[in-house]
Amino acid sequence: MDLPVTPPVSPMLAKLARELPTGDLLYEPKWDGFRCLIFRDGDELHLQSRSGKPLDRYFPEMADPLRERLPHRVVVDGELVVPAGDGLDFDALSNRIHPADSRVELLAEQTPARFVAFDLLAHEDQDLMRTPFAERRAHLESLLADVVPPVHLTPATDDPRVAADWFTRFEGAGLDGVIAKPANAAYAPGKRTLIKVKQQRTADVVVAGFRTHKDGEGVGSLLLGLWDDHDELINVGVASSFSAARRRELVDELAPYRVGDDEVVDHPWLSGDGTDRTPRGAHRWSGSRDTSWQLLKLGLVAEVAYEQMQGDRFRHSARFVRWRPDREVGSCRFDQLEVPPPAELKDLFNVKG
């Protein structure tokens, strides 16, 4: 490729804030997908992941649309997403990373991706990485003014009131916050010069099991459940990232709820013969990692902080806040979770008509 900016390029990153900042900033929705830098030089096309690895083989359906809709010589930063229903489906996107070519081709048809552009690093012979972001954004808008799906230009605003509205309204469509970008900033590869404001809420959950830490010392994670409308205890994820001292403390705190070797208990995550001991089972991301877990008698309720739901699961590991001895296990239900109204995809993707 004969471009002024060539791969690999470490994308700009963001640091976390709990409140929406103000100032000389441009705001964008925070897309919950795969970061992707597109390098195009004529017919040559390269899709680079955040880690610098190629993504081309996993998203073959994007090749022709990107050649048709992007300028002939350009480097664009953005996100690959998979729309589904009223929002985005991160699980479907994750499933696209598969070693079998036949599976990749099938999923490309069943769950096609889209590319959302939000920054411009180069155009023709111009290296734009030192150009202020507001100018890069204006240049990108001019290049993608009439772009059509599956390539999109992310919405952007300099009005914090609009950004605050996005923060609330877009969450229902699978986005997980807002990004604030200094209008006069250059593109700084690998630097956390952007600001992300992410959703964070708390929920009271049943602690129904635990996993030992990988080093064999203490509790590595707590397995969390919520009751659904059919009175089934659904495994919604884990709370993890405890300090070494806290992992040891949890051993004593869980001890009264441990199941003895000779005890027989009625637990909603045990099958009829008592052998099903892994909620959701091992998955391909776990590799050879031990995913076995230990049963706890129902009785413990914890308050945990979470950012976003993906279906009936916490999108990321939850953070333990405190025990809730004042809450009954039966009160930990899905209906406590705030469910914001979804935004329409045509608005989210800036599609006309």
VEXDREN-2710 file (C-alpha; in Angstrom, 1 decimal):
% VEXDREN-2710
k/r/px/py/pz
1/MET/0.0/0.0/0.0
2/ASP/1.2/3.4/-1.0
3/LEU/-0.6/5.6/1.7
4/PRO/0.7/8.4/3.8
5/VAL/-0.4/6.4/6.9
6/THR/0.2/2.6/6.8
7/PRO/-0.7/-0.3/9.1
8/PRO/-0.4/-1.1/11.8
9/VAL/-1.7/2.0/13.7
10/SER/-2.6/1.8/17.3
11/PRO/-6.0/3.5/17.6
12/MET/-6.7/6.4/20.0
13/LEU/-8.1/5.3/23.3
14/ALA/-10.3/6.9/26.0
15/LYS/-10.2/7.3/29.7
16/LEU/-13.3/6.8/31.8
17/ALA/-15.3/9.6/33.4
18/ARG/-18.5/9.4/35.4
19/GLU/-19.9/12.8/34.3
20/LEU/-20.2/14.2/30.9
21/PRO/-17.4/16.8/30.4
22/THR/-18.0/20.2/28.8
23/GLY/-15.7/22.5/26.9
24/ASP/-14.3/22.6/23.4
25/LEU/-15.4/19.1/22.6
26/LEU/-17.3/17.0/20.0
27/TYR/-19.5/14.2/21.3
28/GLU/-20.3/10.9/19.6
29/PRO/-22.3/7.8/20.7
30/LYS/-20.0/5.1/22.0
31/TRP/-20.4/2.1/19.7
32/ASP/-20.3/-1.4/21.3
33/GLY/-18.5/-3.3/18.5
34/PHE/-15.1/-4.1/17.2
35/ARG/-12.7/-1.2/16.7
36/CYS/-11.5/-1.3/13.1
37/LEU/-9.2/0.9/11.0
38/ILE/-9.8/0.7/7.3
39/PHE/-6.8/1.2/4.9
40/ARG/-7.7/1.5/1.3
41/ASP/-5.4/2.1/-1.6
42/GLY/-7.3/1.5/-4.8
43/ASP/-8.4/-2.2/-4.9
44/GLU/-6.1/-2.9/-1.9
45/LEU/-8.1/-3.1/1.3
46/HIS/-6.9/-3.9/4.9
47/LEU/-9.1/-4.1/8.0
48/GLN/-7.1/-3.8/11.2
49/SER/-8.3/-4.6/14.7
50/ARG/-7.5/-2.6/17.8
51/SER/-4.7/-5.0/18.6
52/GLY/-3.2/-4.6/15.1
53/LYS/-4.4/-7.9/13.7
54/PRO/-6.2/-8.2/10.4
55/LEU/-10.0/-8.6/10.4
56/ASP/-10.5/-9.1/6.7
57/ARG/-11.2/-12.8/6.6
58/TYR/-13.8/-12.6/9.3
59/PHE/-15.9/-10.0/7.5
60/PRO/-15.8/-10.8/3.8
61/GLU/-19.1/-9.2/3.2
62/MET/-17.6/-5.8/3.9
63/ALA/-14.9/-5.8/1.2
64/ASP/-17.1/-4.8/-1.8
65/PRO/-19.2/-2.2/0.0
66/LEU/-16.0/-0.5/1.4
67/ARG/-14.5/-0.3/-2.0
68/GLU/-17.7/1.1/-3.5
69/ARG/-18.4/3.6/-0.7
70/LEU/-15.0/4.9/0.5
71/PRO/-12.6/7.2/-1.4
72/HIS/-9.9/5.4/-3.4
73/ARG/-7.1/6.3/-1.1
74/VAL/-8.1/6.7/2.5
75/VAL/-7.5/5.6/6.1
76/VAL/-10.6/5.7/8.3
77/ASP/-11.0/4.8/12.0
78/GLY/-14.4/3.3/13.1
79/GLU/-16.3/0.4/14.5
80/LEU/-17.7/-2.8/13.1
81/VAL/-21.1/-3.6/14.5
82/VAL/-23.9/-6.1/13.9
83/PRO/-27.5/-4.6/14.0
84/ALA/-30.3/-6.9/15.3
85/GLY/-33.9/-5.8/15.9
86/ASP/-33.9/-2.4/17.6
87/GLY/-30.2/-2.3/18.5
88/LEU/-26.8/-4.0/18.3
89/ASP/-25.9/-7.6/19.0
90/PHE/-22.4/-7.9/20.4
91/ASP/-22.8/-11.7/20.8
92/ALA/-23.5/-12.1/17.1
93/LEU/-20.5/-9.9/16.4
94/SER/-18.2/-12.0/18.6
95/ASN/-19.4/-15.2/16.9
96/ARG/-18.0/-13.8/13.6
97/ILE/-14.4/-14.5/14.9
98/HIS/-14.3/-18.2/13.9
99/PRO/-11.5/-20.4/12.6
100/ALA/-13.6/-22.2/10.0
101/ASP/-14.0/-20.5/6.6
102/SER/-17.3/-22.2/6.0
103/ARG/-18.7/-20.8/9.3
104/VAL/-17.4/-17.3/8.5
105/GLU/-19.1/-17.4/5.1
106/LEU/-22.4/-18.6/6.7
107/LEU/-22.4/-15.9/9.4
108/ALA/-21.5/-13.2/6.9
109/GLU/-24.9/-14.0/5.3
110/GLN/-26.8/-14.6/8.5
111/THR/-25.5/-11.7/10.6
112/PRO/-23.8/-9.2/8.2
113/ALA/-21.8/-6.4/9.8
114/ARG/-21.8/-2.7/9.2
115/PHE/-18.9/-0.2/9.5
116/VAL/-19.4/3.1/11.4
117/ALA/-16.8/5.7/10.6
118/PHE/-15.8/8.3/13.1
119/ASP/-12.3/9.6/12.3
120/LEU/-10.1/10.3/9.3
121/LEU/-6.4/9.6/9.4
122/ALA/-5.4/10.1/5.8
123/HIS/-6.9/11.0/2.4
124/GLU/-5.1/10.8/-0.9
125/ASP/-1.5/12.0/-0.1
126/GLN/-2.5/13.9/3.0
127/ASP/-1.5/12.6/6.5
128/LEU/-4.2/14.1/8.7
129/MET/-3.1/12.7/12.0
130/ARG/-1.7/16.0/13.2
131/THR/-4.7/17.9/12.0
132/PRO/-7.2/19.1/14.8
133/PHE/-10.1/16.6/15.2
134/ALA/-12.7/19.2/14.3
135/GLU/-11.1/19.6/10.9
136/ARG/-10.7/15.8/10.4
137/ARG/-14.4/15.4/11.2
138/ALA/-15.4/18.1/8.7
139/HIS/-13.3/16.4/6.1
140/LEU/-14.8/13.0/6.9
141/GLU/-18.3/14.5/6.6
142/SER/-17.6/15.9/3.2
143/LEU/-16.2/12.5/2.0
144/LEU/-19.1/10.5/3.4
145/ALA/-21.9/13.0/2.9
146/ASP/-23.9/10.6/0.7
147/VAL/-22.7/7.3/2.1
148/VAL/-25.2/4.4/2.2
149/PRO/-25.4/1.2/4.3
150/PRO/-23.6/-0.9/5.3
151/VAL/-21.1/2.0/5.7
152/HIS/-22.2/4.8/8.0
153/LEU/-21.0/8.1/9.5
154/THR/-21.4/8.3/13.2
155/PRO/-23.6/11.2/14.5
156/ALA/-21.6/14.0/16.2
157/THR/-22.5/17.1/18.1
158/ASP/-20.8/20.0/20.0
159/ASP/-23.9/20.4/22.2
160/PRO/-23.6/18.7/25.6
161/ARG/-27.4/18.6/25.9
162/VAL/-27.7/16.5/22.8
163/ALA/-24.9/14.3/24.1
164/ALA/-26.7/13.8/27.4
165/ASP/-29.9/12.8/25.5
166/TRP/-27.8/10.3/23.5
167/PHE/-26.4/8.9/26.7
168/THR/-29.9/8.0/27.9
169/ARG/-31.8/7.3/24.7
170/PHE/-29.2/5.3/22.7
171/GLU/-28.5/2.8/25.4
172/GLY/-31.6/0.9/24.5
173/ALA/-30.1/0.2/21.1
174/GLY/-27.0/-1.4/22.5
175/LEU/-24.6/1.5/22.8
176/ASP/-22.8/1.9/26.1
177/GLY/-22.3/5.6/26.5
178/VAL/-20.8/8.7/24.9
179/ILE/-17.3/9.6/23.7
180/ALA/-16.1/13.2/24.2
181/LYS/-13.2/14.3/21.8
182/PRO/-11.2/17.5/22.2
183/ALA/-12.0/19.5/19.0
184/ASN/-8.4/20.7/18.6
185/ALA/-6.6/17.4/19.4
186/ALA/-4.3/15.6/16.9
187/TYR/-4.7/11.8/16.4
188/ALA/-2.6/10.3/19.1
189/PRO/-2.1/6.5/18.5
190/GLY/-2.4/4.4/21.6
191/LYS/-2.9/7.5/23.9
192/ARG/-6.0/7.9/26.1
193/THR/-6.8/11.4/25.1
194/LEU/-10.5/10.8/24.6
195/ILE/-13.1/10.7/27.4
196/LYS/-15.7/8.0/27.6
197/VAL/-18.8/8.3/29.8
198/LYS/-20.3/4.9/30.3
199/GLN/-23.6/3.7/31.8
200/GLN/-23.3/2.3/35.3
201/ARG/-26.1/1.0/37.5
202/THR/-26.6/-1.3/40.4
203/ALA/-28.7/-4.4/41.0
204/ASP/-29.4/-6.8/43.9
205/VAL/-28.5/-10.3/42.8
206/VAL/-28.5/-13.8/44.1
207/VAL/-25.0/-15.2/44.7
208/ALA/-25.5/-18.9/43.8
209/GLY/-22.0/-20.1/43.3
210/PHE/-18.3/-19.1/43.0
211/ARG/-15.1/-20.0/41.3
212/THR/-11.7/-20.3/42.9
213/HIS/-9.1/-17.8/41.8
214/LYS/-6.7/-19.1/39.1
215/ASP/-3.8/-19.1/41.5
216/GLY/-5.7/-21.4/43.8
217/GLU/-5.9/-18.7/46.6
218/GLY/-9.3/-17.4/47.6
219/VAL/-12.5/-16.6/45.6
220/GLY/-11.9/-15.5/42.0
221/SER/-15.5/-14.7/41.0
222/LEU/-19.0/-14.8/42.3
223/LEU/-21.7/-16.4/40.1
224/LEU/-24.8/-14.2/40.0
225/GLY/-28.4/-14.9/39.3
226/LEU/-31.8/-13.1/38.8
227/TRP/-35.2/-14.7/38.8
228/ASP/-37.2/-14.3/35.6
229/ASP/-41.0/-14.2/35.0
230/HIS/-41.1/-18.0/35.0
231/ASP/-39.4/-18.1/38.4
232/GLU/-36.2/-19.6/36.9
233/LEU/-32.9/-18.4/38.3
234/ILE/-31.0/-17.1/35.3
235/ASN/-27.2/-16.9/35.4
236/VAL/-26.6/-13.2/34.5
237/GLY/-22.8/-13.2/34.9
238/VAL/-20.1/-12.8/37.5
239/ALA/-18.6/-10.3/39.9
240/SER/-14.8/-10.5/39.8
241/SER/-11.5/-8.4/40.0
242/PHE/-11.1/-8.8/43.8
243/SER/-7.9/-7.8/45.5
244/ALA/-5.8/-10.7/47.0
245/ALA/-6.9/-9.7/50.5
246/ARG/-10.6/-9.5/49.5
247/ARG/-10.4/-12.9/47.8
248/ARG/-9.3/-14.4/51.2
249/GLU/-12.0/-12.6/53.1
250/LEU/-14.7/-13.9/50.8
251/VAL/-13.7/-17.5/51.6
252/ASP/-14.8/-16.9/55.2
253/GLU/-17.9/-15.0/54.2
254/LEU/-19.1/-17.7/51.9
255/ALA/-18.3/-20.5/54.3
256/PRO/-21.8/-20.7/55.9
257/TYR/-23.3/-21.3/52.4
258/ARG/-20.9/-23.9/51.2
259/VAL/-22.4/-27.3/50.5
260/GLY/-20.9/-30.2/52.5
261/ASP/-19.6/-33.3/50.8
262/ASP/-22.5/-35.4/52.1
263/GLU/-25.2/-32.7/51.8
264/VAL/-28.0/-32.9/49.2
265/VAL/-29.4/-29.6/48.2
266/ASP/-32.1/-28.4/45.8
267/HIS/-30.4/-25.9/43.6
268/PRO/-31.9/-24.3/40.4
269/TRP/-28.6/-24.7/38.6
270/LEU/-28.4/-28.5/39.2
271/SER/-29.9/-30.8/36.6
272/GLY/-32.2/-33.6/37.8
273/ASP/-29.3/-36.0/38.3
274/GLY/-27.2/-33.4/40.1
275/THR/-24.4/-33.4/37.5
276/ASP/-24.9/-30.1/35.6
277/ARG/-22.4/-27.9/37.5
278/THR/-21.5/-25.2/34.9
279/PRO/-24.0/-22.5/34.2
280/ARG/-23.8/-21.6/30.5
281/GLY/-20.9/-24.1/30.2
282/ALA/-17.4/-23.5/28.9
283/HIS/-17.1/-21.5/25.8
284/ARG/-14.6/-21.0/23.1
285/TRP/-13.2/-17.8/24.6
286/SER/-12.2/-19.7/27.8
287/GLY/-9.8/-22.0/25.9
288/SER/-8.3/-24.5/28.4
289/ARG/-9.1/-22.3/31.4
290/ASP/-10.8/-24.1/34.2
291/THR/-14.5/-22.9/34.3
292/SER/-15.7/-25.3/37.0
293/TRP/-17.6/-23.7/39.9
294/GLN/-18.8/-24.6/43.4
295/LEU/-22.3/-24.6/44.6
296/LEU/-23.6/-22.2/47.3
297/LYS/-26.9/-22.7/49.2
298/LEU/-29.2/-19.9/48.2
299/GLY/-29.4/-17.1/50.8
300/LEU/-26.8/-14.6/49.9
301/VAL/-27.8/-11.3/48.2
302/ALA/-25.2/-8.9/46.9
303/GLU/-25.4/-5.4/45.4
304/VAL/-23.3/-5.2/42.2
305/ALA/-22.5/-2.4/39.8
306/TYR/-22.9/-3.0/36.1
307/GLU/-22.6/-1.0/32.9
308/GLN/-24.9/-2.6/30.4
309/MET/-27.1/-5.7/29.7
310/GLN/-26.6/-7.8/26.7
311/GLY/-29.8/-9.9/26.5
312/ASP/-30.1/-11.5/29.9
313/ARG/-26.4/-11.1/30.8
314/PHE/-24.2/-8.4/32.1
315/ARG/-22.1/-7.2/29.1
316/HIS/-19.0/-7.1/31.3
317/SER/-18.1/-8.5/34.7
318/ALA/-20.0/-6.8/37.5
319/ARG/-18.3/-5.1/40.4
320/PHE/-19.2/-6.2/43.9
321/VAL/-20.4/-3.3/46.0
322/ARG/-21.7/-4.8/49.3
323/TRP/-23.7/-7.6/50.8
324/ARG/-27.4/-7.0/51.3
325/PRO/-28.5/-9.0/54.3
326/ASP/-31.8/-7.0/54.3
327/ARG/-32.9/-8.4/51.0
328/GLU/-34.5/-11.8/50.4
329/VAL/-33.2/-14.0/47.6
330/GLY/-36.7/-14.2/46.1
331/SER/-36.8/-10.4/45.6
332/CYS/-33.8/-10.4/43.2
333/ARG/-35.7/-10.3/39.9
334/PHE/-35.2/-8.9/36.4
335/ASP/-37.9/-6.4/36.9
336/GLN/-35.7/-4.3/39.1
337/LEU/-33.5/-3.4/36.2
338/GLU/-34.1/-0.2/34.4
339/VAL/-34.9/-0.8/30.7
340/PRO/-34.6/2.4/28.6
341/PRO/-36.6/2.7/25.5
342/PRO/-34.7/1.7/22.4
343/ALA/-33.7/4.2/19.8
344/GLU/-34.7/3.5/16.2
345/LEU/-32.0/2.0/14.1
346/LYS/-32.6/4.4/11.3
347/ASP/-31.8/7.3/13.7
348/LEU/-28.9/5.5/15.3
349/PHE/-27.3/4.8/11.9
350/ASN/-28.1/8.1/10.4
351/VAL/-30.0/6.5/7.6
352/LYS/-32.4/8.6/5.6
353/GLY/-35.9/7.5/4.9
END
